Amino acid sequence: MNTTRKRHRLTMRVRSYAHPRGVTSTAVRAIVATGVAVGVASTSLLAGCSARPGSAPVVNSGDGNKNNADTVSQQSEKITFAVSDVSPGFNPHLVSDDNPLVDHMASLVLSSPFVEKDDGELELNQDLLDSADVVEGSGTVSSVSTPSSESATPSEAASPQPFTVRYTIASDAQWSDGTPITGADFEYLWKQMISQPGVEDPAGYEAISSVTSTESGHQVDVHFDRPYVAWRSLFTNLLPSHLYRSSGNFQTMLRDSVPVSGNRFSVESIDSGRGIVTLVRNDRYWGSNLAKTDKIVLQVQDNAAEAAEMLRNGQVQGAALRPKATTQLSLDSVPHSVVQLSPKNRYLMLSLNTAAPHMDDVGERARILNSVDRDTVARIASERMEVSAPHDAATISGTSVPGSKSAFPSLSRPFRIAVDQSDDAAVTAARTVADQLTQAGFPAKALVMPALDIVESALPLGFADATVAWQSGDTTASALASHYGCTSADRPSKEMDSDKSSELMEPESSTPSSPSSEPVPTPDSASPSATDTGDARKSMEKKYARAANMSGLCDPEIDTQVREAAEGFADVNDTKQKVIEKVNSQAVSLALLQDTEVFATTPALEAPRLPLKSGELPTTERGGIFSTAPLWTRNEDYSVLQPGSGPTTDNKDNVGAEKDNDETGENKDDKEDASSNE
């Protein structure tokens, strides 16, 4: 009992320090009674003391947010969402961790110089930055006042002059442990993106020559050798350099936790075994619109009927699921539910490895791709019979080269398809492709292995002939450069351990030959690089690990086109079409499946912009439905069984509430109250 009293007194003192003039005694009692404040305040205090003892500078004001102290909801709330799975890692910059849930979490926990609007355009994050501009006289690319898309015309970048982008960080911007967000965080992310294997969209970072900072780290100058029109898309999801700079383990540092936050929510816990991720409000967030709810719990429930029942009985207030056969139908059956199927700009791709033996002939590559029944692969991998593979002309499809008359490559062993062992959909797709190729007379097998081994060893050294992995469907110049351009970064490849390679050679169901009939190759003997075979145009050198370019294609014509567009010397839309046609003609990639999410809510979840009808949920590509999460509150009075508790046309304006809110979604009456309290 005494210990409990002491803990409560400590919690109230910490809360008083964090909000010296904001929270009433009634609110404190309500928050402490739920136990939420103990976790939030104690975690912030301990992290500030132990994150980097004696070296991390701390912002003088202990509250972290004076402007929003009075706007925090006085009642403790928990909102629970059903999700399909919990990622094995939470680093949004790694291809292996790139999935919708990680994107959603990153948009709530990590900070970015520019943020995505509903229409997909980028706008300055005025909480993090005071300004972001191209330094006058450096290059000819326009500043932040111009449209944020990569739509610059050649006249905007008339000559290849070096230029500098200057970011001015808000003086009170800080990580949740009290450490200021500074230029060191920009520099850290840049260095990782040009040196680590398996990173997503690295091309823009490879265009940077240096990152410097002044004004105690609050003025950051990013120097480019040439203009780069897509500079606004860089430095998304900044990472805390003061925690990770010395660890040197970019690949695994966010495997089990995200220790500090630079946004409105913090990660309280990740329980992969139970399938639960808990986010709590970051009370040290300095910016506008502090989160209105105390806690968001993401709980794995991949069974459609059970997810619908949890939504029906109030165990969850929403769902964000990767749909299967009856997921949308089950959620639609819940009274008053609002359900939306949301295709993602993300595709499961079969990429042929141009560094592998016998993969240098475009006709043979086309024969392999044309032997794959993409629609069948899509239906098996997604468990949805109505799904078809992407056939959009704007999608990299790899099917524009006639290959039916070409012979399969002559191999003394089965064709190997490497796939990330943690991705069930990708593993299923890879095994299905292997079965189809085997039935077509070309023995193949799936190599299920760690993602890092694929990009660091199996692909660059030619151990694997292909891979199945998710890839962004962006066709911006920077994305095309990342996926199909030649890399200039130094990402050393790594020889695969002989024991591991022997283990991977164990036979699978689609492999007719036995391990004894196939010698285990060493990287050097099994995988001559494209340079070794005299075809330097077709593949990156084997000494480089792969990043987002899984095929290793390195074609000077494609490389020139995407880089000219990225630098503003060519029309982006024209370049997109030319590059897509050129990549398809090389027969290196095949889109198997478009990723999709289904979102569902009931009136138990309230927010200013949540709609009354299905198909109108406010979502963004990165944030999904969680883009409005800081505004969520829970309607404790709602019951699916209570007559009249569902939405009606009479309360449409109340549920929409867009007229009473400004562009940020903040209630105008609340803003006036907060201003008067100041």
Phi, psi and omega per residue, in radians:
M1 nan -0.787 3.141
N2 -1.097 -0.706 3.124
T3 -1.070 -0.708 3.132
T4 -1.108 -0.762 3.127
R5 -1.074 -0.752 3.137
K6 -1.085 -0.707 -3.123
R7 -1.134 -0.699 3.113
H8 -1.157 -0.693 3.123
R9 -1.127 -0.710 3.115
L10 -1.096 -0.748 -3.136
T11 -1.076 -0.730 -3.126
M12 -1.198 -0.590 3.091
R13 -1.178 -0.756 3.125
V14 -1.085 -0.758 3.125
R15 -1.107 -0.670 3.116
S16 -1.126 -0.651 3.109
Y17 -1.210 -0.662 -3.099
A18 -1.276 -0.539 -3.137
H19 -2.355 1.321 -2.967
P20 -1.137 -0.298 -3.082
R21 -2.373 0.248 -2.947
G22 -1.917 -0.802 -2.893
V23 -1.696 2.302 -3.129
T24 -1.308 2.858 3.130
S25 -1.105 -0.586 3.103
T26 -1.115 -0.734 3.128
A27 -1.148 -0.705 -3.134
V28 -1.083 -0.770 -3.135
R29 -1.100 -0.683 -3.127
A30 -1.157 -0.705 -3.110
I31 -1.243 -0.787 -3.116
V32 -1.117 -0.625 -3.112
A33 -1.077 -0.512 3.139
T34 -1.445 -0.304 -3.112
G35 1.474 -0.049 -3.105
V36 -1.225 -0.709 -3.091
A37 -1.102 -0.572 3.122
V38 -1.037 -0.799 -3.118
G39 -1.172 -0.772 -3.074
V40 -1.196 -0.908 -3.058
A41 -1.201 -0.730 -3.112
S42 -1.170 -0.692 3.124
T43 -1.096 -0.770 3.139
S44 -1.105 -0.731 -3.106
L45 -1.159 -0.799 -3.118
L46 -1.170 -0.695 3.133
A47 -1.102 -0.671 3.134
G48 -1.150 -0.492 -3.115
C49 -1.513 -0.488 -2.952
S50 -2.034 -0.132 -3.039
A51 -1.051 -0.772 3.121
R52 -2.696 1.394 -2.951
P53 -0.935 2.211 2.977
G54 1.411 -0.084 -3.031
S55 -2.133 -0.435 -3.054
A56 -1.456 2.119 3.079
P57 -1.181 2.508 -3.076
V58 -2.081 2.401 3.084
V59 -1.060 2.411 -3.030
N60 -1.079 -0.785 -3.104
S61 -1.301 2.209 -3.056
G62 -1.387 -0.176 -3.038
D63 -1.425 -0.541 -3.125
G64 1.330 -0.346 -3.138
N65 -2.795 1.629 3.116
K66 -1.402 -0.593 -3.024
N67 -1.217 -0.486 -3.008
N68 -1.915 0.093 -3.089
A69 -1.036 -0.597 -3.067
D70 -1.462 -0.177 -3.058
T71 -1.702 -0.038 3.139
V72 -1.163 2.354 3.122
S73 -0.989 2.398 -3.083
Q74 -1.451 -0.131 3.087
Q75 -1.959 2.406 -3.132
S76 -1.255 2.362 -3.084
E77 -2.368 2.579 3.010
K78 -2.295 2.229 3.090
I79 -2.016 2.241 -3.075
T80 -1.984 2.357 3.107
F81 -2.111 2.386 2.991
A82 -1.428 2.324 3.112
V83 -2.265 2.841 -3.045
S84 -1.318 -0.670 -3.107
D85 -2.831 2.961 3.047
V86 -1.931 2.197 -3.082
S87 -1.097 2.554 3.049
P88 -1.234 -0.225 3.102
G89 -2.638 2.767 -3.025
F90 -2.238 0.507 3.090
N91 -1.604 1.884 -3.055
P92 -1.205 -0.117 -3.120
H93 -1.647 -0.067 -3.137
L94 -1.768 2.376 3.087
V95 -1.028 -0.662 -3.099
S96 -1.165 -0.478 3.132
D97 -1.716 0.025 -3.043
D98 -1.335 1.755 3.039
N99 -2.588 2.867 -3.051
P100 -0.986 -0.710 -3.106
L101 -1.096 -0.735 3.113
V102 -1.127 -0.710 3.081
D103 -1.055 -0.778 -3.126
H104 -1.100 -0.795 -3.140
M105 -1.111 -0.745 -3.123
A106 -1.072 -0.653 -3.133
S107 -1.181 -0.345 3.125
L108 -1.692 -0.427 -2.969
V109 -1.914 -0.622 -3.074
L110 -1.811 2.749 -3.055
S111 -1.864 2.572 -3.115
S112 -2.373 2.525 3.114
P113 -1.061 -0.613 3.106
F114 -2.211 2.514 -3.100
V115 -2.133 2.707 -3.057
E116 -1.453 2.302 3.029
K117 -1.560 3.054 -3.121
D118 -1.049 -0.564 -3.106
D119 -1.497 0.101 3.108
G120 1.562 -0.212 3.106
E121 -1.291 2.792 3.140
L122 -1.782 2.456 3.073
E123 -2.296 2.679 -3.113
L124 -1.032 2.298 3.037
N125 -1.417 1.679 -3.036
Q126 -1.302 -0.168 3.002
D127 -1.319 -0.697 -3.109
L128 -1.479 -0.708 -3.003
L129 -2.070 2.476 2.928
D130 -1.409 -0.558 3.132
S131 -2.879 2.820 3.015
A132 -2.635 1.994 -3.030
D133 -2.520 2.676 2.943
V134 -1.308 2.266 -3.113
V135 -1.107 2.309 -3.093
E136 -1.006 2.291 3.113
G137 1.560 -0.070 3.125
S138 -1.883 1.873 -3.110
G139 1.234 -2.976 -3.108
T140 -2.284 0.217 3.134
V141 -1.348 2.404 -3.047
S142 -1.239 2.880 -3.042
S143 -1.605 -2.921 -2.989
V144 -1.126 -0.276 -3.106
S145 -1.304 -0.195 -3.137
T146 -1.543 2.903 3.112
P147 -0.953 2.586 -3.007
S148 -1.525 -0.150 -3.138
S149 -1.367 2.925 3.137
E150 -1.462 1.064 -3.054
S151 -1.946 0.316 -3.124
A152 -1.115 2.475 3.089
T153 -1.574 2.858 3.130
P154 -0.954 -0.502 -3.123
S155 -1.196 -0.354 3.136
E156 -1.316 -0.257 3.130
A157 -2.444 1.278 -2.945
A158 -1.309 -0.373 -3.132
S159 -2.547 2.640 -3.056
P160 -1.379 1.012 3.134
Q161 -1.488 2.469 3.033
P162 -1.046 2.601 3.083
F163 -2.537 2.867 -3.052
T164 -2.252 2.341 3.019
V165 -1.794 2.245 -3.130
R166 -1.915 2.127 3.067
Y167 -1.831 2.270 3.035
T168 -1.906 1.935 -3.058
I169 -1.437 2.405 3.098
A170 -0.996 2.405 -3.027
S171 -1.109 -0.456 -3.106
D172 -1.752 0.126 3.107
A173 -1.189 2.249 -3.046
Q174 -2.644 2.695 2.956
W175 -1.295 2.837 -3.038
S176 -1.215 -0.172 3.037
D177 -1.616 0.115 3.089
G178 1.663 -0.135 3.138
T179 -1.333 2.259 3.138
P180 -1.074 2.545 2.960
I181 -1.409 2.145 -3.020
T182 -2.373 -3.091 3.092
G183 -1.070 -0.393 3.099
A184 -1.071 -0.566 3.123
D185 -1.253 -0.633 3.045
F186 -1.124 -0.822 -3.108
E187 -1.111 -0.711 -3.129
Y188 -1.065 -0.836 -3.119
L189 -1.116 -0.719 3.110
W190 -1.009 -0.836 -3.091
K191 -1.128 -0.623 3.124
Q192 -1.224 -0.670 -3.072
M193 -1.237 -0.338 3.122
I194 -1.776 0.031 -3.087
S195 -2.253 -0.334 -3.045
Q196 -1.603 2.481 3.030
P197 -1.306 2.695 3.012
G198 1.207 0.476 3.119
V199 -1.610 2.612 -3.091
E200 -1.571 2.280 3.031
D201 0.987 1.058 -3.100
P202 -1.533 -0.136 -2.961
A203 -1.015 -0.741 -3.128
G204 -1.103 -0.640 3.129
Y205 -1.235 -0.551 3.104
E206 -1.201 -0.332 3.103
A207 -1.416 -0.191 -3.114
I208 -1.449 2.389 3.100
S209 -1.686 -0.557 3.113
S210 -2.886 2.791 3.058
V211 -2.262 2.140 3.140
T212 -2.219 2.763 3.139
S213 -2.481 2.621 3.093
T214 -2.405 -3.029 3.122
E215 0.952 0.882 3.140
S216 1.008 0.562 3.100
G217 1.498 0.006 -3.076
H218 -1.581 -0.192 3.007
Q219 -1.988 2.070 -3.038
V220 -2.047 2.175 3.076
D221 -1.890 2.112 3.105
V222 -1.868 2.037 -3.013
H223 -1.758 2.306 3.083
F224 -2.045 2.571 3.052
D225 -1.303 -0.477 -3.119
R226 -2.432 2.817 3.086
P227 -1.012 2.556 3.112
Y228 -2.438 1.783 -2.971
V229 -1.203 -0.355 -3.086
A230 -1.663 0.479 -3.053
W231 -1.114 -0.392 -3.139
R232 -1.184 -0.390 -3.129
S233 -1.440 -0.087 -3.102
L234 -1.466 2.758 3.073
F235 1.122 0.416 2.976
T236 -1.168 2.416 -3.124
N237 1.051 1.156 3.053
L238 -1.066 2.567 3.134
L239 -2.009 2.636 -3.086
P240 -1.325 1.751 -3.074
S241 -1.107 -0.521 -3.084
H242 -1.170 -0.339 3.096
L243 -1.634 -0.571 -2.936
Y244 -1.964 -0.197 -3.039
R245 -1.016 -0.705 -3.069
S246 -1.573 -0.212 -3.067
S247 -1.340 -0.584 3.097
G248 1.141 0.446 -3.115
N249 -2.247 1.173 -3.092
F250 -1.083 -0.532 -3.050
Q251 -1.251 -0.511 -3.017
T252 -2.142 -0.019 -2.980
M253 -1.168 -0.415 3.101
L254 -1.924 0.539 -3.097
R255 -1.244 -0.790 -3.026
D256 -2.041 -0.159 -3.093
S257 -2.800 2.795 2.977
V258 -2.183 1.608 -2.857
P259 -1.193 -0.510 3.123
V260 -2.323 2.806 -3.085
S261 -2.132 2.624 2.993
G262 -2.159 0.398 -3.082
N263 -2.478 -2.834 -2.962
R264 -1.316 -0.331 3.114
F265 -2.168 2.685 3.010
S266 -2.062 2.727 3.056
V267 -1.530 1.982 3.118
E268 -1.388 -0.739 -3.114
S269 -2.806 2.665 3.017
I270 -2.250 1.978 3.126
D271 -1.978 1.540 -3.074
S272 -1.131 -0.599 -3.134
G273 -1.082 -0.749 3.132
R274 -1.572 -0.166 -3.134
G275 1.235 0.799 -3.107
I276 -2.328 2.238 3.009
V277 -2.080 2.254 -3.100
T278 -2.021 2.129 3.055
L279 -1.854 2.442 3.089
V280 -2.190 2.718 3.126
R281 -1.068 2.320 3.074
N282 -1.498 1.719 -3.093
D283 -1.259 -0.144 3.076
R284 -1.658 0.090 3.109
Y285 -1.145 2.284 -2.980
W286 -1.603 -0.258 -2.955
G287 -1.543 -2.859 -3.110
S288 -1.389 2.773 3.010
N289 0.980 1.126 2.998
L290 -0.988 2.508 -3.096
A291 -0.958 2.417 -3.069
K292 -1.478 -0.302 -3.141
T293 -1.958 2.623 -3.083
D294 -1.277 -0.673 -2.921
K295 -2.605 2.408 2.984
I296 -2.110 2.158 -3.131
V297 -1.904 2.207 3.072
L298 -1.800 2.033 -3.011
Q299 -2.120 2.194 -3.108
V300 -1.181 2.203 3.010
Q301 -2.702 1.637 -3.021
D302 -1.619 -0.095 3.105
N303 -1.456 2.112 -3.011
A304 -1.063 -0.802 -3.101
A305 -1.135 -0.709 -3.137
E306 -1.240 -0.635 3.073
A307 -1.093 -0.720 3.103
A308 -1.122 -0.698 3.122
E309 -1.146 -0.678 3.097
M310 -1.137 -0.646 3.079
L311 -1.193 -0.654 -3.107
R312 -1.173 -0.741 -3.061
N313 -1.642 0.084 3.041
G314 1.512 0.123 3.061
Q315 -1.160 -0.556 3.025
V316 -2.231 2.658 3.127
Q317 -1.809 -0.060 3.126
G318 -2.940 3.012 3.127
A319 -2.516 2.499 3.032
A320 -2.387 1.649 -2.940
L321 -2.138 2.646 2.927
R322 -1.457 1.991 -2.942
P323 -1.190 2.543 2.953
K324 -2.048 -2.797 -2.950
A325 -0.986 -0.769 -3.033
T326 -2.061 0.240 -3.049
T327 -1.063 -0.928 -3.099
Q328 -1.128 -0.700 3.136
L329 -1.096 -0.729 -3.129
S330 -1.148 -0.771 -3.133
L331 -1.188 -0.619 3.106
D332 -1.109 -0.451 -3.088
S333 -1.306 -0.269 -3.134
V334 -1.271 2.201 3.139
P335 -0.972 2.432 3.083
H336 1.183 0.143 -3.110
S337 -1.290 2.601 3.027
V338 -2.044 2.047 -2.977
V339 -2.160 2.451 -3.125
Q340 -2.513 2.218 3.021
L341 -1.517 2.205 -3.003
S342 -2.207 1.704 3.064
P343 -1.114 2.462 -3.128
K344 -1.794 2.678 3.067
N345 -1.482 1.110 -3.011
R346 -2.675 2.330 -2.996
Y347 -2.305 2.512 2.992
L348 -1.481 2.069 -2.996
M349 -2.006 2.436 2.886
L350 -1.658 2.031 -3.110
S351 -2.028 2.170 3.087
L352 -1.448 2.410 -3.039
N353 -1.535 1.887 -3.090
T354 -1.216 -0.200 3.098
A355 -1.560 -0.124 -3.105
A356 -1.389 2.686 3.102
P357 -1.017 2.421 3.044
H358 1.178 0.299 3.090
M359 -1.837 0.343 -3.082
D360 -1.676 -0.046 -3.128
D361 -1.766 2.089 -3.044
V362 -1.159 -0.576 3.114
G363 -1.154 -0.711 3.113
E364 -1.201 -0.648 3.077
R365 -1.101 -0.734 3.132
A366 -1.112 -0.644 3.115
R367 -1.062 -0.712 3.122
I368 -1.121 -0.868 -3.091
L369 -1.130 -0.673 -3.117
N370 -1.283 -0.175 3.096
S371 -1.549 -0.064 -3.115
V372 -1.653 2.190 3.040
D373 -1.493 1.644 -3.011
R374 -1.120 -0.674 -3.112
D375 -1.103 -0.711 3.107
T376 -1.136 -0.738 3.104
V377 -1.050 -0.773 -3.122
A378 -1.070 -0.740 -3.093
R379 -1.230 -0.671 3.133
I380 -1.229 -0.771 -3.089
A381 -1.194 -0.592 -3.099
S382 -1.631 -0.263 -3.055
E383 1.058 0.651 3.137
R384 -2.359 2.005 -3.052
M385 -1.226 -0.415 -3.082
E386 -1.453 -0.076 -3.043
V387 -1.444 2.509 2.999
S388 -2.165 2.759 3.069
A389 -1.199 2.705 3.127
P390 -1.107 2.235 3.101
H391 -2.164 0.262 3.128
D392 -1.100 2.395 -3.137
A393 -1.108 -0.406 -3.122
A394 -1.490 0.014 -3.110
T395 -1.707 2.458 3.019
I396 -1.129 1.899 -3.028
S397 -1.945 -0.464 3.098
G398 1.252 0.221 -3.047
T399 -1.953 0.238 -3.071
S400 -1.509 -0.069 -3.138
V401 -1.802 2.069 3.074
P402 -1.061 2.196 -3.115
G403 -2.335 0.092 -3.037
S404 -1.162 -0.465 -3.120
K405 -1.570 -0.196 3.127
S406 -1.370 2.661 3.086
A407 -1.448 2.756 2.999
F408 -1.193 2.675 3.044
P409 -0.998 2.562 3.129
S410 -1.543 1.894 -3.117
L411 -2.117 2.519 3.091
S412 -1.559 0.090 -3.094
R413 -2.549 2.915 3.082
P414 -1.121 2.600 3.042
F415 -1.174 2.254 -3.006
R416 -1.846 2.234 3.105
I417 -2.016 1.882 -3.141
A418 -1.393 2.465 -3.122
V419 -2.608 2.502 -3.121
D420 -1.121 2.172 -3.073
Q421 -1.166 -0.314 -3.096
S422 -1.598 -0.034 -3.061
D423 -1.936 1.760 -3.052
D424 -1.085 -0.757 -3.116
A425 -1.126 -0.727 3.135
A426 -1.165 -0.706 3.115
V427 -1.083 -0.793 3.119
T428 -1.060 -0.758 3.136
A429 -1.115 -0.770 -3.122
A430 -1.086 -0.740 3.137
R431 -1.183 -0.622 3.108
T432 -1.187 -0.735 3.072
V433 -1.060 -0.765 3.129
A434 -1.058 -0.733 3.109
D435 -1.086 -0.744 -3.118
Q436 -1.140 -0.736 3.121
L437 -1.145 -0.701 3.119
T438 -1.080 -0.764 3.124
Q439 -1.165 -0.435 3.110
A440 -1.443 0.006 3.116
G441 1.709 0.241 -3.126
F442 -2.206 1.564 -3.044
P443 -0.924 2.303 -3.088
A444 -2.528 2.759 3.100
K445 -2.576 2.710 3.068
A446 -1.651 2.316 3.036
L447 -1.793 1.834 -3.107
V448 -1.556 2.023 -2.963
M449 -2.654 2.921 3.098
P450 -1.082 2.515 -3.076
A451 -1.046 -0.690 -3.112
L452 -1.113 -0.663 3.112
D453 -1.109 -0.557 -3.133
I454 -1.153 -0.888 -3.043
V455 -1.410 -0.429 -3.070
E456 -1.607 -0.460 -3.040
S457 -2.315 -1.052 -2.947
A458 -1.035 -0.726 -3.133
L459 -1.401 -0.943 -3.075
P460 -1.111 -0.538 -3.112
L461 -1.625 0.026 3.045
G462 1.381 0.220 3.109
F463 -1.170 -0.649 3.082
A464 -1.816 2.492 3.140
D465 -1.560 -0.315 -3.097
A466 -2.821 2.972 3.043
T467 -2.553 2.689 3.003
V468 -2.042 2.108 -3.091
A469 -2.712 2.752 3.073
W470 -1.320 2.542 -3.134
Q471 -2.526 2.447 3.066
S472 -1.037 2.450 3.117
G473 -1.601 0.161 3.128
D474 -1.016 2.382 3.051
T475 -2.020 0.500 2.977
T476 -1.215 2.831 -3.121
A477 -1.059 -0.698 -3.118
S478 -1.185 -0.676 3.125
A479 -1.180 -0.734 3.103
L480 -1.105 -0.669 3.095
A481 -1.128 -0.661 3.137
S482 -1.196 -0.676 -3.030
H483 -1.538 -0.473 -3.029
Y484 -2.348 0.044 3.114
G485 -1.588 2.855 3.066
C486 -1.339 2.385 -3.107
T487 -1.474 2.579 3.028
S488 -1.948 0.061 -3.071
A489 -1.548 2.680 3.136
D490 -1.706 1.607 3.078
R491 -2.011 1.636 -3.049
P492 -1.089 2.379 3.010
S493 -1.363 2.977 -3.055
K494 -2.437 2.281 3.139
E495 -1.135 2.456 -3.126
M496 -1.378 2.404 3.100
D497 -1.018 2.367 -3.068
S498 -1.089 -0.635 3.103
D499 -1.127 -0.709 -3.131
K500 -1.177 -0.730 3.140
S501 -1.148 -0.631 3.096
S502 -1.139 -0.708 3.123
E503 -1.091 -0.671 -3.123
L504 -1.213 -0.310 -3.116
M505 -1.454 0.031 3.073
E506 -1.047 2.462 -3.036
P507 -1.244 2.625 2.997
E508 -2.061 3.026 -3.004
S509 -1.038 -0.524 -3.071
S510 -1.559 0.084 -3.078
T511 -1.878 1.964 -3.083
P512 -1.291 -0.393 -3.094
S513 -1.596 2.778 -3.136
S514 -1.742 2.835 -3.139
P515 -1.031 -0.582 -3.085
S516 -1.206 -0.409 -3.132
S517 -1.478 -0.091 -3.083
E518 -2.206 2.010 3.104
P519 -1.138 2.460 3.102
V520 -1.286 2.083 -3.086
P521 -1.377 2.605 2.911
T522 -1.614 2.736 -3.103
P523 -0.973 -0.717 -3.072
D524 -1.217 -0.715 -3.064
S525 -1.379 -0.501 -3.025
A526 -1.617 -0.257 -2.940
S527 -2.437 1.278 3.014
P528 -1.102 2.453 -3.132
S529 -1.326 2.971 3.103
A530 -1.072 -0.580 3.118
T531 -1.124 -0.669 3.138
D532 -1.082 -0.559 -3.102
T533 -1.633 0.077 3.090
G534 1.424 0.206 -3.116
D535 -2.032 1.211 -3.056
A536 -1.195 -0.310 -3.087
R537 -1.285 -0.385 -2.915
K538 -1.700 -0.301 -3.054
S539 -2.647 2.623 3.016
M540 -1.226 2.752 -3.131
E541 -1.160 2.619 -3.048
K542 -1.225 -0.244 -3.136
K543 -1.289 -0.216 -3.110
Y544 -1.748 2.242 2.988
A545 -1.207 2.771 -3.118
R546 -1.509 2.592 3.001
A547 -1.938 -1.906 3.118
A548 -1.539 -0.274 3.135
N549 -1.480 1.528 -3.041
M550 -1.257 -0.538 -3.117
S551 -1.343 -0.401 -3.067
G552 1.360 0.157 3.137
L553 -1.030 2.292 3.101
C554 -2.421 1.531 -3.097
D555 -1.888 2.121 -3.080
P556 -0.988 -0.624 -3.128
E557 -1.166 -0.814 3.096
I558 -1.098 -0.753 -3.092
D559 -1.063 -0.752 3.137
T560 -1.136 -0.739 -3.112
Q561 -1.091 -0.844 -3.068
V562 -1.232 -0.593 -3.122
R563 -1.299 -0.613 3.066
E564 -1.133 -0.676 3.103
A565 -1.186 -0.718 3.137
A566 -1.132 -0.532 -3.125
E567 -1.564 -0.094 3.072
G568 1.623 0.192 -3.100
F569 -1.642 -0.077 3.133
A570 -2.461 2.641 3.113
D571 -1.142 2.233 -3.037
V572 -1.129 -0.763 -3.093
N573 -1.128 -0.735 3.084
D574 -1.105 -0.717 -3.120
T575 -1.119 -0.715 3.129
K576 -0.938 -0.886 -3.082
Q577 -1.114 -0.730 3.138
K578 -1.112 -0.749 -3.107
V579 -1.186 -0.741 3.126
I580 -1.058 -0.770 3.115
E581 -1.104 -0.723 -3.123
K582 -1.175 -0.761 3.131
V583 -1.122 -0.749 3.102
N584 -1.064 -0.642 -3.134
S585 -1.198 -0.346 3.116
Q586 -1.499 -0.200 3.082
A587 0.911 1.001 3.130
V588 -1.985 -0.310 -3.056
S589 -2.436 2.614 -3.139
L590 -2.452 2.123 3.112
A591 -1.369 2.127 -3.080
L592 -1.720 -0.666 -2.984
L593 -2.742 2.369 3.011
Q594 -1.586 2.314 3.131
D595 -1.250 2.576 -3.093
T596 -2.535 2.533 2.987
E597 -2.123 2.667 2.977
V598 -2.100 2.195 -3.138
F599 -1.868 2.524 3.108
A600 -2.562 2.477 3.035
T601 -2.476 2.913 2.955
T602 -2.222 3.046 3.086
P603 -1.102 -0.063 3.026
A604 -1.144 -0.372 3.095
L605 -1.858 2.144 -3.104
E606 -2.045 2.418 3.035
A607 -2.809 2.697 -3.053
P608 -0.992 -0.519 -2.999
R609 -1.955 0.154 3.090
L610 -1.287 2.338 -2.979
P611 -1.586 3.139 3.094
L612 -1.703 -0.350 -3.022
K613 -2.106 2.584 3.086
S614 -1.106 2.617 3.134
G615 1.555 0.019 -3.088
E616 -2.139 0.289 3.138
L617 -1.154 2.346 3.103
P618 -1.299 2.064 -3.126
T619 -2.401 2.786 2.968
T620 -2.221 2.906 -3.110
E621 -1.083 -0.821 -3.101
R622 -1.385 -0.809 -3.020
G623 -1.515 -0.331 -3.063
G624 1.014 -2.496 3.095
I625 -1.210 -0.340 -3.108
F626 -1.311 -0.038 3.085
S627 -1.097 -0.390 3.103
T628 -1.804 0.125 -3.030
A629 -0.975 -0.649 3.126
P630 -1.054 -0.329 -3.112
L631 -1.684 -0.077 -3.043
W632 -1.212 2.504 2.895
T633 -2.391 2.847 -3.099
R634 -1.829 2.280 3.088
N635 -1.538 1.681 -3.075
E636 -1.200 -0.336 -3.077
D637 -1.501 -0.182 -3.070
Y638 -1.331 2.412 2.989
S639 -2.469 2.354 -3.111
V640 -1.141 -0.397 -3.098
L641 -1.640 -0.164 -3.090
Q642 -1.396 2.149 3.141
P643 -1.014 2.355 3.084
G644 1.355 0.136 -3.097
S645 -1.484 -0.237 3.138
G646 -1.410 2.972 -3.136
P647 -1.195 2.526 3.076
T648 -2.254 2.985 3.124
T649 -1.168 -0.435 -3.131
D650 -1.183 -0.546 -3.095
N651 -1.821 0.304 -3.112
K652 -1.050 -0.758 -3.139
D653 -1.136 -0.567 3.140
N654 -1.234 -0.698 -3.142
V655 -1.246 -0.733 3.116
G656 -1.202 -0.918 3.030
A657 0.947 0.323 -3.079
E658 -1.226 -0.470 -3.125
K659 -1.203 -0.481 -3.084
D660 -1.633 0.177 -3.076
N661 -2.259 2.586 3.089
D662 -1.446 -3.022 -3.043
E663 -1.105 -0.444 3.136
T664 -1.451 -0.125 -3.112
G665 1.548 0.031 -3.120
E666 -1.428 2.332 -3.124
N667 -1.158 2.308 -3.064
K668 -1.143 -0.646 3.111
D669 -1.106 -0.698 3.109
D670 -1.098 -0.679 -3.131
K671 -1.127 -0.707 3.138
E672 -1.148 -0.682 3.114
D673 -1.114 -0.747 -3.134
A674 -1.118 -0.672 -3.138
S675 -1.152 -0.684 -3.137
S676 -1.182 -0.548 3.122
N677 -1.234 -0.467 3.128
E678 -1.222 nan nan
